[in-house]
Amino acid sequence: MDARLQRRVQRYGWDRAVGHYEEHWLHRLWPATEQVLERAAIAPGERVLDVACGTGVLAVAAASRVGRSGMVVGTDISAKMVEAARATASALGLANCRFERSDAEQPLEFGIKFQVGLCGLGLMYMPDSERAIAALAEQLVPNGRAVVSVWGRRDRCGWADIFPIVDAHVESEVCPLFFRMGMGDSLRHGLDAAGLKDVATERLPITLRYESAGEACDAIFLGGPVALAYAHFDAASRAAVRADYLRSVEPFRRGEAYEIPGEIVIGYGVVPA
Ligand SMILES: C[S@@+](CC[C@H](N)C(=O)[O-])C[C@H]1O[C@@H](n2cnc3c(N)ncnc32)[C@H](O)[C@@H]1O
């Protein structure tokens, strides 16, 4: 897929998903979010950059760790995600963080460098994930830490058929290279190629539990990367993709509920001094 088209699909797709993302995903992904924060070991007074920040879960957690003497900048390609993150920060009275709409692959010009760079579950959506890792590393001070996470191997993500199921109903692929960074040592290579040292990666198995078929479908179709395509489907196509998806996750049905396995890879690296 043309990279510009992919960015547009992401930008407007996540604009669609924003109202459903927190309800359906934040608590289910919390084990991975927590692990990113633990790895980042954010200290009071530090400056933190969170790219592909979404509704700001990492940025807001970082803001409470850096305190009033530190600062957090969150960026995302979706204007509505940025608005949602701003609203959360303002509702929490966080004066030490700000959010801007920006493509993570493009060089940023903040005029400051950061001690910590984060990217939680964003790199898979970008046409050039390696470039985004390098762009993040460039924003960090010497000895600055980068911590990123991506979905892992396709065969360890029980929901993975969602992409071919939706792609069969649209003319172009929604996320053509979604699992590329989760394969083998791809993430490690991306961090190495960005010039980082002390690079480490770890795989974290998680379980996405849904109490009903409706909840499992709403999470995937309303709150995630296929939300834009789904929004344009007519009622018959919606029913067809929901039925196909439920068939694909049938092995993970537990009575009325679903327990769908997933894998997340957390990557870490330090900017050489
Ligand atoms: C699954 S959400 C993750 C949000 C957040 N980091 C979290 O952990 O909840 C993925 C985010 O990546 C953003 N995104 C996709 N492509 C992007 C790009 N090229 N530059 C910046 N953000 C991008 C989307 O808009 C979306 O908000």
The ligand as a Gaussian input file, in Angstrom:
#p B3LYP/6-31G(d) Opt

LIG

0 1
 C       -3.266000       1.160000      19.512000
 S       -3.156000       2.891000      19.576000
 C       -1.991000       3.013000      20.936000
 C       -2.146000       4.295000      21.693000
 C       -1.353000       4.407000      22.999000
 N        0.086000       4.471000      22.763000
 C       -1.685000       3.308000      23.967000
 O       -0.760000       2.591000      24.378000
 O       -2.860000       3.181000      24.330000
 C       -2.156000       3.262000      18.170000
 C       -1.967000       4.750000      17.915000
 O       -0.979000       4.939000      16.897000
 C       -1.299000       6.124000      16.198000
 N       -0.566000       6.163000      14.935000
 C       -0.710000       5.352000      13.860000
 N        0.159000       5.724000      12.893000
 C        0.867000       6.791000      13.374000
 C        1.911000       7.604000      12.861000
 N        2.416000       7.409000      11.643000
 N        2.395000       8.590000      13.644000
 C        1.892000       8.814000      14.884000
 N        0.891000       8.074000      15.421000
 C        0.398000       7.063000      14.684000
 C       -2.810000       6.010000      16.048000
 O       -3.412000       7.219000      15.707000
 C       -3.229000       5.456000      17.417000
 O       -3.586000       6.494000      18.298000

